[in-house]
């Protein structure tokens, strides 16, 4: 019985080894596979919308996601957020300037000018 288990184990190890190495068929042990790339990156011709981020799916790699794809998307989102923050700050300062009373030229006569 022990001898039968040892032979069965040797057969299983040999079969797995042949499956991984390829058994002499083809060019190599495993066929080369082209790496997956990000199919639908963020649109370069318009600002990023919420739907673009929701629809974004990263292809899986050996240890999770491809760092280059994730870095590209994060850099683009960071640039978009910085641009929007600058625009918001610009508009808020313009609104503050528009709301503050300044020394404006008045077209009406003051009371002292009417008495003359």
Order of alpha helices (4+ residues) and beta strands (2+ residues): alpha-alpha-beta-beta-alpha-alpha
